[in-house]
Amino acid sequence: LSSSISRKQKTYPVLQEDTMNTRRLTAAALAAASSTVALLGMSSPASADVITKTTKVAHCDNPITNPQVCRNKISQDFHVNYPGSGHVILKFKADPTHCSDIYATIYIDDYPEQTNRLRPGQSMKIDTHLRKGMHTMSVQAKGVYGGCNTGKLDSWSGRISIDKE
């Protein structure tokens, strides 16, 4: 009887030690995994590069012949780093505080790419590929009669976003 008790006593601490080691290893593995997940969640993908700029044209330079056209542009320079054609998504969002619609034209390197009529807060985007090097995205606005616009665009604003994937 005493030998079987002593065997149980000898095996019990080993089982307890194995259980404690398993718990320690499990806790360490969970801590390492959650640290890795936290770091991955905080970092952005290495290939993603987003530029965002919110700006305003406080006073439009309007031609006398067409007071709805605002000659002022908002612009943002950006660099495409990788060789060949780089995939780029260009976006413009009209300020939600606008009191009338605008026609927004997105330019890439001073070339007009797309014009959309935008309500306050509405967005437009261009999905394109650009060669390696420096580029400029610009936006120009033309007023739309209605709301607070009585025939002349005085000011406008919005947000440019450039997403280089």
KOLRO-198956 format. One record per residue: y negated, z negated, x of N, C-alpha, C, O in turn. Coordinates in nm, 4 decimals. Layout:
<pts>
PT:Y:Z:X:Y:Z:X:Y:Z:X:Y:Z:X
...
</pts>
This chain:
<pts>
PT:0.1192:0.0000:0.0820:0.0000:0.0000:0.0000:-0.1259:0.0000:0.0866:-0.2238:0.0685:0.0569
PT:-0.1209:-0.0773:0.1927:-0.2392:-0.0828:0.2763:-0.2638:0.0478:0.3505:-0.3792:0.0832:0.3746
PT:-0.1585:0.1205:0.3873:-0.1798:0.2471:0.4567:-0.2404:0.3521:0.3647:-0.3238:0.4316:0.4079
PT:-0.1995:0.3530:0.2385:-0.2604:0.4493:0.1478:-0.4058:0.4150:0.1193:-0.4884:0.5044:0.1012
PT:-0.4371:0.2874:0.1152:-0.5764:0.2473:0.0951:-0.6574:0.2876:0.2179:-0.7681:0.3403:0.2059
PT:-0.6022:0.2627:0.3338:-0.6770:0.2981:0.4527:-0.6923:0.4494:0.4656:-0.7943:0.4968:0.5155
PT:-0.5928:0.5256:0.4217:-0.6101:0.6710:0.4233:-0.7228:0.7121:0.3297:-0.8053:0.7972:0.3629
PT:-0.7248:0.6513:0.2142:-0.8332:0.6827:0.1212:-0.9671:0.6412:0.1801:-1.0670:0.7115:0.1650
PT:-0.9688:0.5262:0.2476:-1.0935:0.4828:0.3090:-1.1344:0.5775:0.4222:-1.2527:0.6043:0.4427
PT:-1.0351:0.6269:0.4946:-1.0667:0.7187:0.6042:-1.1134:0.8536:0.5502:-1.2049:0.9135:0.6066
PT:-1.0537:0.9015:0.4444:-1.0939:1.0304:0.3910:-1.2206:1.0212:0.3080:-1.2980:1.1168:0.3038
PT:-1.2430:0.9110:0.2435:-1.3610:0.8994:0.1577:-1.4910:0.9165:0.2360:-1.5767:0.9938:0.1931
PT:-1.5097:0.8471:0.3498:-1.6333:0.8685:0.4254:-1.6495:1.0124:0.4737:-1.7619:1.0621:0.4816
PT:-1.5404:1.0793:0.5058:-1.5493:1.2189:0.5478:-1.5973:1.3040:0.4319:-1.6843:1.3893:0.4496
PT:-1.5417:1.2821:0.3134:-1.5871:1.3560:0.1958:-1.7333:1.3260:0.1662:-1.8104:1.4162:0.1334
PT:-1.7713:1.1993:0.1778:-1.9102:1.1618:0.1534:-2.0015:1.2290:0.2563:-2.1084:1.2793:0.2218
PT:-1.9588:1.2294:0.3821:-2.0382:1.2924:0.4877:-2.0498:1.4428:0.4638:-2.1577:1.5001:0.4790
PT:-1.9377:1.5073:0.4261:-1.9414:1.6501:0.3955:-2.0355:1.6780:0.2802:-2.1110:1.7752:0.2835
PT:-2.0316:1.5938:0.1782:-2.1200:1.6117:0.0630:-2.2653:1.5973:0.1056:-2.3510:1.6747:0.0631
PT:-2.2931:1.4975:0.1901:-2.4310:1.4773:0.2362:-2.4765:1.5944:0.3228:-2.5906:1.6392:0.3111
PT:-2.3890:1.6440:0.4093:-2.4241:1.7595:0.4921:-2.4487:1.8824:0.4054:-2.5424:1.9583:0.4301
PT:-2.3648:1.9020:0.3041:-2.3829:2.0146:0.2128:-2.5165:2.0032:0.1414:-2.5884:2.1020:0.1262
PT:-2.5493:1.8818:0.0976:-2.6784:1.8612:0.0301:-2.7948:1.8904:0.1241:-2.8925:1.9545:0.0853
PT:-2.7836:1.8426:0.2488:-2.8904:1.8675:0.3469:-2.9061:2.0169:0.3745:-3.0175:2.0690:0.3785
PT:-2.7931:2.0849:0.3935:-2.7980:2.2291:0.4190:-2.8544:2.3041:0.2993:-2.9334:2.3971:0.3156
PT:-2.8142:2.2642:0.1791:-2.8661:2.3283:0.0576:-3.0160:2.3059:0.0462:-3.0907:2.3988:0.0153
PT:-3.0607:2.1822:0.0712:-3.2039:2.1522:0.0640:-3.2812:2.2323:0.1686:-3.3887:2.2850:0.1397
PT:-3.2269:2.2413:0.2895:-3.2939:2.3181:0.3954:-3.3002:2.4662:0.3600:-3.4022:2.5315:0.3819
PT:-3.1907:2.5191:0.3051:-3.1889:2.6610:0.2662:-3.2882:2.6882:0.1542:-3.3581:2.7895:0.1562
PT:-3.2947:2.5977:0.0562:-3.3911:2.6152:-0.0537:-3.5343:2.6078:-0.0025:-3.6196:2.6852:-0.0458
PT:-3.5613:2.5152:0.0894:-3.6961:2.5040:0.1457:-3.7340:2.6308:0.2219:-3.8458:2.6805:0.2090
PT:-3.6407:2.6824:0.3010:-3.6680:2.8058:0.3760:-3.6896:2.9233:0.2821:-3.7796:3.0044:0.3038
PT:-3.6080:2.9332:0.1782:-3.6216:3.0439:0.0829:-3.7528:3.0353:0.0077:-3.8199:3.1368:-0.0112
PT:-3.7911:2.9147:-0.0361:-3.9163:2.9041:-0.1111:-4.0364:2.9285:-0.0212:-4.1371:2.9822:-0.0673
PT:-4.0284:2.8902:0.1072:-4.1371:2.9206:0.2011:-4.1515:3.0705:0.2199:-4.2628:3.1230:0.2232
PT:-4.0388:3.1392:0.2321:-4.0411:3.2846:0.2482:-4.0993:3.3516:0.1253:-4.1812:3.4428:0.1371
PT:-4.0581:3.3074:0.0073:-4.1105:3.3643:-0.1173:-4.2599:3.3389:-0.1283:-4.3349:3.4274:-0.1694
PT:-4.3043:3.2178:-0.0915:-4.4469:3.1867:-0.0983:-4.5262:3.2756:-0.0037:-4.6323:3.3261:-0.0405
PT:-4.4758:3.2953:0.1181:-4.5461:3.3821:0.2130:-4.5501:3.5258:0.1650:-4.6527:3.5925:0.1782
PT:-4.4399:3.5748:0.1093:-4.4381:3.7118:0.0584:-4.5330:3.7275:-0.0587:-4.5986:3.8308:-0.0719
PT:-4.5411:3.6270:-0.1433:-4.6301:3.6338:-0.2591:-4.7760:3.6337:-0.2196:-4.8589:3.6921:-0.2894
PT:-4.8095:3.5683:-0.1075:-4.9487:3.5604:-0.0665:-4.9933:3.6826:0.0109:-5.1120:3.7152:0.0109
PT:-4.9030:3.7498:0.0757:-4.9429:3.8640:0.1575:-4.9365:3.9926:0.0768:-4.8548:4.0067:-0.0142
PT:-5.0234:4.0853:0.1115:-5.0217:4.2150:0.0447:-4.9307:4.3084:0.1231:-4.9026:4.2834:0.2403
PT:-4.8845:4.4156:0.0599:-4.7995:4.5094:0.1318:-4.8729:4.5680:0.2518:-4.9935:4.5921:0.2456
PT:-4.8014:4.5904:0.3592:-4.8639:4.6378:0.4830:-4.9298:4.7733:0.4650:-5.0294:4.8021:0.5313
PT:-4.8768:4.8570:0.3770:-4.9300:4.9917:0.3635:-5.0442:5.0008:0.2623:-5.1147:5.1017:0.2589
PT:-5.0637:4.8981:0.1803:-5.1666:4.9049:0.0766:-5.3023:4.8666:0.1348:-5.3122:4.7741:0.2156
PT:-5.4057:4.9375:0.0937:-5.5411:4.9102:0.1385:-5.6336:4.9438:0.0227:-5.6470:5.0606:-0.0139
PT:-5.6978:4.8426:-0.0354:-5.7833:4.8633:-0.1519:-5.9257:4.8226:-0.1168:-5.9491:4.7158:-0.0603
PT:-6.0199:4.9093:-0.1510:-6.1625:4.8816:-0.1339:-6.2236:4.8799:-0.2729:-6.2025:4.9725:-0.3512
PT:-6.2993:4.7750:-0.3044:-6.3662:4.7658:-0.4339:-6.5134:4.7356:-0.4096:-6.5481:4.6513:-0.3268
PT:-6.5996:4.8057:-0.4831:-6.7437:4.7868:-0.4680:-6.8083:4.7946:-0.6054:-6.7940:4.8947:-0.6757
PT:-6.8793:4.6894:-0.6436:-6.9557:4.6898:-0.7680:-7.1019:4.7064:-0.7298:-7.1530:4.6344:-0.6440
PT:-7.1684:4.8009:-0.7933:-7.3061:4.8297:-0.7549:-7.3857:4.8805:-0.8740:-7.3302:4.9108:-0.9797
PT:-7.5165:4.8893:-0.8548:-7.6057:4.9292:-0.9633:-7.7155:5.0205:-0.9105:-7.7681:5.0005:-0.8010
PT:-7.7488:5.1205:-0.9900:-7.8685:5.2015:-0.9652:-7.9750:5.1424:-1.0569:-7.9731:5.1640:-1.1781
PT:-8.0677:5.0677:-0.9978:-8.1665:4.9944:-1.0772:-8.2736:5.0844:-1.1378:-8.3267:5.0551:-1.2449
PT:-8.3050:5.1938:-1.0691:-8.4072:5.2863:-1.1195:-8.3666:5.4286:-1.0817:-8.3590:5.4631:-0.9638
PT:-8.3409:5.5098:-1.1829:-8.2965:5.6471:-1.1586:-8.4108:5.7368:-1.1151:-8.5230:5.7267:-1.1647
PT:-8.3795:5.8244:-1.0218:-8.4693:5.9330:-0.9837:-8.4305:6.0515:-1.0722:-8.3351:6.1236:-1.0427
PT:-8.5057:6.0707:-1.1813:-8.4731:6.1748:-1.2792:-8.5595:6.2982:-1.2575:-8.6800:6.2863:-1.2351
PT:-8.4986:6.4177:-1.2639:-8.5810:6.5388:-1.2612:-8.6596:6.5495:-1.3926:-8.6117:6.5073:-1.4978
PT:-8.7789:6.6054:-1.3854:-8.8634:6.6197:-1.5047:-8.7950:6.7074:-1.6087:-8.8078:6.6833:-1.7288
PT:-8.7230:6.8085:-1.5633:-8.6597:6.9028:-1.6564:-8.5386:6.8445:-1.7294:-8.5039:6.8925:-1.8373
PT:-8.4732:6.7416:-1.6726:-8.3587:6.6794:-1.7394:-8.3579:6.5292:-1.7100:-8.2929:6.4851:-1.6152
PT:-8.4293:6.4507:-1.7905:-8.4406:6.3069:-1.7633:-8.3102:6.2282:-1.7830:-8.3044:6.1097:-1.7501
PT:-8.2069:6.2923:-1.8357:-8.0778:6.2237:-1.8494:-8.0011:6.2210:-1.7171:-7.9122:6.1377:-1.6989
PT:-8.0346:6.3111:-1.6249:-7.9653:6.3176:-1.4959:-8.0252:6.2140:-1.4013:-8.1465:6.2090:-1.3812
PT:-7.9384:6.1323:-1.3441:-7.9803:6.0366:-1.2418:-7.9334:6.0922:-1.1080:-7.8132:6.1025:-1.0831
PT:-8.0286:6.1280:-1.0218:-7.9923:6.1884:-0.8931:-7.9326:6.0873:-0.7957:-7.8658:6.1257:-0.6997
PT:-7.9561:5.9588:-0.8198:-7.9028:5.8544:-0.7318:-7.7509:5.8446:-0.7480:-7.6983:5.8499:-0.8592
PT:-7.6828:5.8304:-0.6362:-7.5372:5.8131:-0.6374:-7.5023:5.6769:-0.5781:-7.5737:5.6236:-0.4932
PT:-7.3913:5.6229:-0.6250:-7.3346:5.5083:-0.5553:-7.2191:5.5625:-0.4719:-7.1421:5.6464:-0.5188
PT:-7.2071:5.5146:-0.3487:-7.1099:5.5722:-0.2552:-7.0352:5.4646:-0.1795:-7.0825:5.3521:-0.1632
PT:-6.9167:5.5026:-0.1335:-6.8365:5.4155:-0.0476:-6.7604:5.5024:0.0514:-6.6874:5.5935:0.0122
PT:-6.7781:5.4736:0.1799:-6.7026:5.5427:0.2844:-6.5672:5.4745:0.3019:-6.5550:5.3533:0.2841
PT:-6.4667:5.5527:0.3368:-6.3348:5.4965:0.3651:-6.2627:5.5866:0.4635:-6.2966:5.7039:0.4791
PT:-6.1637:5.5307:0.5289:-6.0885:5.6019:0.6320:-5.9427:5.6132:0.5911:-5.8812:5.5147:0.5501
PT:-5.8874:5.7334:0.6023:-5.7445:5.7553:0.5809:-5.6808:5.7518:0.7192:-5.7112:5.8357:0.8040
PT:-5.5926:5.6549:0.7420:-5.5404:5.6274:0.8764:-5.4158:5.7047:0.9147:-5.3948:5.7328:1.0327
PT:-5.3342:5.7391:0.8194:-5.2043:5.7970:0.8531:-5.2145:5.9476:0.8695:-5.3030:6.0107:0.8115
PT:-5.1243:6.0059:0.9482:-5.1290:6.1510:0.9694:-5.0882:6.2284:0.8446:-5.0190:6.1760:0.7573
PT:-5.1314:6.3518:0.8375:-5.0982:6.4355:0.7216:-5.1846:6.4001:0.6031:-5.2924:6.3427:0.6182
PT:-5.1370:6.4343:0.4854:-5.2108:6.4035:0.3630:-5.1785:6.2628:0.3174:-5.0619:6.2257:0.3039
PT:-5.2828:6.1848:0.2937:-5.2651:6.0479:0.2466:-5.2875:6.0396:0.0969:-5.3820:6.0979:0.0437
PT:-5.2002:5.9666:0.0295:-5.2136:5.9475:-0.1150:-5.3229:5.8446:-0.1405:-5.3174:5.7333:-0.0882
PT:-5.4223:5.8817:-0.2210:-5.5360:5.7956:-0.2507:-5.5630:5.8004:-0.4006:-5.5584:5.9072:-0.4617
PT:-5.5913:5.6836:-0.4598:-5.6306:5.6761:-0.6006:-5.7747:5.6270:-0.6041:-5.8047:5.5164:-0.5589
PT:-5.8636:5.7100:-0.6580:-6.0055:5.6775:-0.6688:-6.0358:5.6436:-0.8139:-5.9983:5.7178:-0.9047
PT:-6.1041:5.5309:-0.8360:-6.1354:5.4889:-0.9727:-6.2833:5.4537:-0.9834:-6.3463:5.4099:-0.8873
PT:-6.3361:5.4744:-1.1033:-6.4697:5.4270:-1.1358:-6.4642:5.3651:-1.2739:-6.4075:5.4226:-1.3668
PT:-6.5238:5.2472:-1.2869:-6.5314:5.1793:-1.4165:-6.6780:5.1569:-1.4502:-6.7508:5.0915:-1.3755
PT:-6.7207:5.2121:-1.5640:-6.8582:5.1921:-1.6097:-6.8775:5.0446:-1.6450:-6.7870:4.9792:-1.6969
PT:-6.9951:4.9948:-1.6163:-7.0250:4.8547:-1.6448:-7.0107:4.8266:-1.7944:-7.0638:4.9018:-1.8761
PT:-6.9402:4.7202:-1.8316:-6.9231:4.6893:-1.9736:-7.0528:4.6484:-2.0434:-7.0576:4.6433:-2.1663
PT:-7.1586:4.6190:-1.9658:-7.2861:4.5815:-2.0281:-7.3743:4.7022:-2.0603:-7.4832:4.6855:-2.1151
PT:-7.3290:4.8229:-2.0273:-7.4060:4.9426:-2.0646:-7.4283:4.9430:-2.2154:-7.3439:4.8963:-2.2918
PT:-7.5415:4.9955:-2.2566:-7.5700:5.0019:-2.4005:-7.5542:5.1435:-2.4556:-7.5834:5.1684:-2.5725
PT:-7.5082:5.2358:-2.3716:-7.4797:5.3724:-2.4171:-7.3761:5.4344:-2.3233:-7.3482:5.3815:-2.2157
PT:-7.3202:5.5468:-2.3658:-7.2230:5.6188:-2.2833:-7.2938:5.6890:-2.1676:-7.4146:5.7121:-2.1705
PT:-7.2144:5.7220:-2.0655:-7.2631:5.8053:-1.9553:-7.1572:5.9104:-1.9243:-7.0391:5.8929:-1.9546
PT:-7.2020:6.0196:-1.8635:-7.1098:6.1132:-1.8000:-7.1069:6.0741:-1.6532:-7.2099:6.0779:-1.5859
PT:-6.9905:6.0367:-1.6032:-6.9767:5.9986:-1.4626:-6.9037:6.1101:-1.3890:-6.8008:6.1596:-1.4351
PT:-6.9579:6.1489:-1.2748:-6.8947:6.2498:-1.1900:-6.8543:6.1839:-1.0594:-6.9372:6.1252:-0.9897
PT:-6.7247:6.1942:-1.0266:-6.6758:6.1444:-0.8981:-6.6798:6.2592:-0.7978:-6.6313:6.3693:-0.8242
PT:-6.7388:6.2304:-0.6824:-6.7455:6.3254:-0.5713:-6.6573:6.2736:-0.4582:-6.6537:6.1537:-0.4307
PT:-6.5866:6.3650:-0.3936:-6.5159:6.3325:-0.2697:-6.5779:6.4190:-0.1616:-6.5723:6.5418:-0.1676
PT:-6.6369:6.3533:-0.0627:-6.7043:6.4239:0.0468:-6.8067:6.5241:-0.0064:-6.8105:6.6390:0.0374
PT:-6.8896:6.4799:-0.1012:-6.9977:6.5579:-0.1638:-6.9499:6.6756:-0.2477:-7.0298:6.7623:-0.2833
PT:-6.8226:6.6800:-0.2795:-6.7703:6.7856:-0.3661:-6.7334:6.7234:-0.5010:-6.6532:6.6301:-0.5062
PT:-6.7924:6.7755:-0.6124:-6.7616:6.7168:-0.7435:-6.6157:6.7422:-0.7824:-6.5712:6.8569:-0.7888
PT:-6.5426:6.6348:-0.8080:-6.4001:6.6443:-0.8399:-6.3726:6.6364:-0.9895:-6.2898:6.7111:-1.0417
PT:-6.4420:6.5459:-1.0585:-6.4096:6.5228:-1.1993:-6.5278:6.4586:-1.2695:-6.5969:6.3742:-1.2125
PT:-6.5508:6.4999:-1.3953:-6.6547:6.4404:-1.4787:-6.5907:6.3941:-1.6090:-6.5173:6.4687:-1.6738
PT:-6.6198:6.2700:-1.6460:-6.5696:6.2143:-1.7714:-6.6824:6.1449:-1.8460:-6.7724:6.0869:-1.7853
PT:-6.6763:6.1515:-1.9781:-6.7672:6.0709:-2.0592:-6.7043:5.9326:-2.0714:-6.5895:5.9184:-2.1134
PT:-6.7820:5.8309:-2.0339:-6.7318:5.6940:-2.0341:-6.8135:5.6052:-2.1267:-6.9365:5.6031:-2.1209
PT:-6.7440:5.5331:-2.2108:-6.8078:5.4290:-2.2909:-6.8275:5.3072:-2.2002:-6.7666:5.3005:-2.0934
PT:-6.9104:5.2117:-2.2399:-6.9246:5.0898:-2.1598:-6.7884:5.0243:-2.1351:-6.7123:5.0007:-2.2289
PT:-6.7587:4.9954:-2.0088:-6.6329:4.9319:-1.9718:-6.5154:5.0265:-1.9534:-6.4077:4.9831:-1.9126
PT:-6.5336:5.1544:-1.9824:-6.4239:5.2507:-1.9711:-6.4110:5.3000:-1.8270:-6.5087:5.3026:-1.7520
PT:-6.2878:5.3395:-1.7891:-6.2581:5.3818:-1.6518:-6.2116:5.5263:-1.6453:-6.1701:5.5856:-1.7448
PT:-6.2199:5.5804:-1.5252:-6.1632:5.7117:-1.4941:-6.0997:5.7022:-1.3565:-6.1362:5.6160:-1.2766
PT:-6.0039:5.7913:-1.3285:-5.9428:5.7886:-1.1959:-5.9015:5.9277:-1.1519:-5.8777:6.0171:-1.2332
PT:-5.8938:5.9428:-1.0210:-5.8449:6.0652:-0.9579:-5.7314:6.0247:-0.8651:-5.7478:5.9365:-0.7808
PT:-5.6183:6.0882:-0.8804:-5.5008:6.0659:-0.7966:-5.4900:6.1880:-0.7057:-5.4624:6.2982:-0.7530
PT:-5.5115:6.1692:-0.5758:-5.5206:6.2846:-0.4864:-5.4583:6.2547:-0.3500:-5.4177:6.1418:-0.3225
PT:-5.4517:6.3555:-0.2668:-5.4074:6.3423:-0.1278:-5.5206:6.3903:-0.0382:-5.5791:6.4958:-0.0628
PT:-5.5516:6.3133:0.0656:-5.6598:6.3474:0.1576:-5.6080:6.3505:0.3006:-5.5131:6.2804:0.3357
PT:-5.6720:6.4328:0.3817:-5.6339:6.4430:0.5223:-5.6795:6.3165:0.5967:-5.7621:6.2395:0.5476
PT:-5.6244:6.2987:0.7134:-5.6598:6.1857:0.7983:-5.8068:6.1959:0.8375:-5.8563:6.3050:0.8659
PT:-5.8766:6.0824:0.8390:-6.0157:6.0796:0.8825:-6.1067:6.0080:0.7841:-6.0605:5.9446:0.6892
PT:-6.2376:6.0192:0.8083:-6.3387:5.9539:0.7243:-6.3663:6.0368:0.5994:-6.3694:6.1597:0.6041
PT:-6.3864:5.9671:0.4876:-6.4183:6.0303:0.3599:-6.5219:5.9449:0.2881:-6.5407:5.8275:0.3200
PT:-6.5886:6.0058:0.1906:-6.6856:5.9343:0.1090:-6.6568:5.9615:-0.0374:-6.6438:6.0765:-0.0792
PT:-6.6470:5.8538:-0.1152:-6.6382:5.8658:-0.2605:-6.7755:5.8302:-0.3149:-6.8322:5.7265:-0.2806
PT:-6.8285:5.9176:-0.4005:-6.9577:5.8930:-0.4639:-6.9440:5.9121:-0.6136:-6.8576:5.9859:-0.6609
PT:-7.0308:5.8443:-0.6875:-7.0351:5.8599:-0.8326:-7.1799:5.8816:-0.8721:-7.2704:5.8128:-0.8249
PT:-7.1999:5.9793:-0.9602:-7.3321:6.0099:-1.0132:-7.3222:6.0069:-1.1651:-7.2190:6.0430:-1.2217
PT:-7.4299:5.9638:-1.2312:-7.4266:5.9501:-1.3768:-7.5306:6.0375:-1.4450:-7.6367:6.0675:-1.3902
PT:-7.4959:6.0768:-1.5663:-7.5864:6.1489:-1.6551:-7.5832:6.0740:-1.7880:-7.4759:6.0410:-1.8386
PT:-7.6995:6.0476:-1.8438:-7.7078:5.9714:-1.9677:-7.6631:6.0497:-2.0896:-7.6625:6.1728:-2.0902
PT:-7.6258:5.9756:-2.1928:-7.5863:6.0321:-2.3220:-7.6766:5.9697:-2.4277:-7.6866:5.8474:-2.4379
PT:-7.7412:6.0537:-2.5050:-7.8307:6.0066:-2.6103:-7.7526:5.9213:-2.7105:-7.6450:5.9606:-2.7556
PT:-7.8065:5.8062:-2.7443:-7.7435:5.7160:-2.8407:-7.7476:5.5737:-2.7884:-7.7737:5.5515:-2.6701
PT:-7.7222:5.4777:-2.8751:-7.7332:5.3374:-2.8353:-7.8760:5.3083:-2.7937:-7.9690:5.3339:-2.8702
PT:-7.8950:5.2554:-2.6743:-8.0299:5.2282:-2.6243:-8.0910:5.3487:-2.5536:-8.2083:5.3452:-2.5165
PT:-8.0129:5.4558:-2.5342:-8.0625:5.5742:-2.4646:-8.1370:5.6627:-2.5642:-8.0775:5.7196:-2.6558
PT:-8.2679:5.6729:-2.5443:-8.3524:5.7526:-2.6347:-8.3919:5.8866:-2.5738:-8.4840:5.9527:-2.6219
PT:-8.3210:5.9267:-2.4664:-8.3499:6.0565:-2.4069:-8.3673:6.0538:-2.2569:-8.3880:6.1584:-2.1954
PT:-8.3594:5.9346:-2.1957:-8.3742:5.9236:-2.0504:-8.2830:5.8119:-1.9991:-8.2816:5.7013:-2.0531
PT:-8.2067:5.8434:-1.8933:-8.1237:5.7418:-1.8291:-8.2085:5.6708:-1.7243:-8.2516:5.7323:-1.6268
PT:-8.2324:5.5417:-1.7444:-8.3156:5.4646:-1.6521:-8.2346:5.3971:-1.5414:-8.2777:5.3935:-1.4261
PT:-8.1185:5.3443:-1.5760:-8.0354:5.2742:-1.4781:-7.8897:5.2773:-1.5237:-7.8606:5.3034:-1.6404
PT:-7.8002:5.2507:-1.4316:-7.6581:5.2443:-1.4631:-7.5869:5.1677:-1.3530:-7.6416:5.1478:-1.2446
PT:-7.4658:5.1253:-1.3813:-7.3898:5.0501:-1.2820:-7.2406:5.0638:-1.3093:-7.1987:5.1116:-1.4147
PT:-7.1622:5.0208:-1.2121:-7.0178:5.0292:-1.2278:-6.9454:4.9825:-1.1037:-7.0059:4.9349:-1.0076
PT:-6.8139:4.9974:-1.1083:-6.7296:4.9528:-0.9981:-6.6466:5.0688:-0.9445:-6.5750:5.1361:-1.0187
PT:-6.6580:5.0903:-0.8144:-6.5761:5.1888:-0.7431:-6.4540:5.1157:-0.6884:-6.4643:5.0032:-0.6395
PT:-6.3385:5.1808:-0.6973:-6.2161:5.1256:-0.6397:-6.1417:5.2382:-0.5683:-6.1189:5.3449:-0.6253
PT:-6.1046:5.2134:-0.4437:-6.0312:5.3112:-0.3630:-5.9011:5.2454:-0.3202:-5.9020:5.1445:-0.2496
PT:-5.7902:5.3020:-0.3627:-5.6580:5.2465:-0.3333:-5.5830:5.3449:-0.2445:-5.5375:5.4496:-0.2905
PT:-5.5708:5.3100:-0.1165:-5.4990:5.3953:-0.0208:-5.3571:5.3431:-0.0112:-5.3334:5.2355:0.0437
PT:-5.2628:5.4191:-0.0647:-5.1230:5.3732:-0.0669:-5.0492:5.4134:0.0579:-4.9308:5.3827:0.0721
</pts>
